[in-house]
């Protein structure tokens, strides 16, 4: 059990319990009672078993659970053991966190031959990026249960219909590139940039800050997330 106001795991850090061998018992349980658990950079919280049942992972946050390129998993590698359960929030009282954020991350309660486990999430706001996974599956047994209790948000009132003549391409089609330059051919270039997500709670990158100084005054302009 981990009791703390804030928990941050990064750079492939781990909190794990495991059970191995043919005579191994059920994998141990993990309980995180922290205000703001944050996992990033390949960090993981895992309860793994070789043949027996997977352990349980319980997260009781007060504010935000954020995962970036990280995972919370229970797994049974072989045999008919059932995948463990993963709970974020408190199903008994119906209370949960303000935010659960998954950015290219996984929450999985899987098994090989036995039944999949269960994933329960209670939160006010559930945000998940493309490529993130929340599942309780089994390769050969019955799939488990995934239940996410978060309010449905209707954002239709904030949508704006774009104008049909948002961009007029005829002005460019009438004067092709070769007509506006000395080159005998036209070019169409697509340039991309490799962008990695900024960890939650980190500073935003900005231009150099302006420092204004005088005999009586020194002002430093900084920009923070």
N, C-alpha and C positions, 0 to 999 in steps of 0.2 A: 504494500500500500504506500502511495506517495501522497503526502499532505503538504501543500504549499500554495502560496498566493499566485505564483506564476511558474510555469514549467516550460523551458525552451530546450528542444533537442535538435541538433543540426549536424551536418557533415557526416552522415551515415551513422549517427549515434543510435543506440538501441536500448530498449527495455524489453527483456524477453524472459519467458519461462518455457521449459521444454521437458518432454518425457520421451525416452528412446528405449529401444530393445523390445524383445517379445514379451518380457514380463513387466514392462514399464506401466505405471498407472496413468491416470488422467493427468494431462498437463495442468500446471498450476494456474491460479487466477491472478489477474492484475487489476488493481483498483487505483484510479487516479482522481483524487479529490483536490483539484487545483482550480484557481480562478480562471486562468487563461492558458491552456495548453497549446503550445505552438511547435509544430514539427516542420522541418525544412531540410533541403539538401540531402535527400535519401535517408532521412531518419525513419525509424520504425518502432512500433509497439506490437509485439507478437507473442502468441501462445501456441506452440507447436507440439504435436505428438506424432510418434511414428505409427503406432498401431491402435492405441486407446483413444478415448474421447479428448477433444480439444478443451482447453481451459476457457474461462470467461474473462472478458475484458470490460471493465466498467469505468466510464468517464463521467464524473459529476462536476461539470464546469459551472461557473457563475456568469461569465460574460461571453467569451469567444473561443471556439475551437477552430484552429486554422492548420491546414495541411498543405504544404507546397512541395511537390515532388517527393512525397512521403507516403506512409501506409500504416494502417491499423488492421491486423489480421489474426485470425485463428485458423489453424490448418491441421488436418490429419493426413499424413503422407501416404499411409498404407492401411489395409485392414478395413473393418466395418465400423470403426469408431465414428461417432457423430461429431461434426464440426462444432466448435465452441460458439458461445453467444457474445455479441458485441453490443453494448448498450451505452448510448450517449444521452445523458439526462436521467431523470428519475420517473419510470413508468408508474410507480406506486402513488406518487403525489401529482404526477402530470406536469412537473416543472422541468424546464430545460434551459439551454443557453440562449443568449440573444442571437448569436450567429454560429453556424457551422459552415466553414468554407473549405472546399476541396479544389485545389489548383493542381491538375495533373497528378492526382493522388488516388489511393485505393482504400476502401473499407471492405474487407472480405472475410466471410466465415464459411470456408470451403472444406470439403471432405473428398476422399478418393472413392471408397466403396460404400461407406456409410452415408447417412443423410446429411445434407448441409445444415449448418447451424442457423442462427437467427441474428438479424441486425435491426436494432431499434434506435431511432433517432428522434429526439424531441427538441425542437428549437423554434424560435420566433422567425428566423430567416435561414433558409437552406440554400446556399450558393454553390454550384458545382460547375466546373469548367468542362469544355469538350475534352474527351479522352480520360476523364476520371471515371472510376468504377465503384459502384456500391452493389454487392451481390452476396448471396448465400447459396452456393451451388454445390453439386456433387457430380463427379465424373460418371458413376454407375448407380448411385442411389437416388433418393428423392431430393429435389432441391429444397432448400430451407426457406425462411421467411425474411422479407425485407419490409419494414414498416417505418415510414417517415412521417412524423406528425409536425407539420408546419402549415401556417395559414396560406391559403391561395391569394395571390395578389393580382388584381385586375389593373393592368397598365394601359388599357385601350384609351382611356381618357387623356393620356399624355402623349399619344402618338399624333404625328402631323403628316398629312398627305403632301408629298412633294409635287411641285408644279410639273406639268407635262413638258414644258420647254425649259427645263432646268439647265440643259447644256445644248447649245446650237452648234452642231458639228459642220454645218454647211459652209460657214465662213472659213474653215480650215480646209475643207475638201476642194474649194475653188482655187486655192493657192497651195499646191503640194510642196513638200520639202524641197524638191529639186528646183522649183521655181523661186524659192526664197533663199537659195544658196548657190554656190558655184559648183557643188558636187553633182556628179551625173546620176546619183541614185538616192532613193529615200531610205530612211532607217526607222525602225520601231524598236525601242529598247525598253526592257522591263528590268528594273533593278530592285533587289530585295536586301533587307538587312536582317541579320540574325539577332533576335531580341529575346533575352531571358527575363522571366517575370521577376519583379522586385519583391523580395520577401516582405511579408506583412509586418508593419511596424518599423520598417527601415526608412531611411531618409531618401527623398527624391533627389536625383541628380539635377543640378542647375548650373547656370553660368557663374563665373566668379562674382563673389559678393563685392559691392561697392563700400569702401571704407572712407568715411568723411571725417577729417580730423581738423582740429583747431586748438588754440591754446586753452579754450574753455570747454570743448566738446569733442567727444569721440562716439560715432554712431556706426554700428555694424549691422548690416542687413543680411539676414540669413533666411533660408527657405527650408521648412521642415514638412514632413508628411504628417 
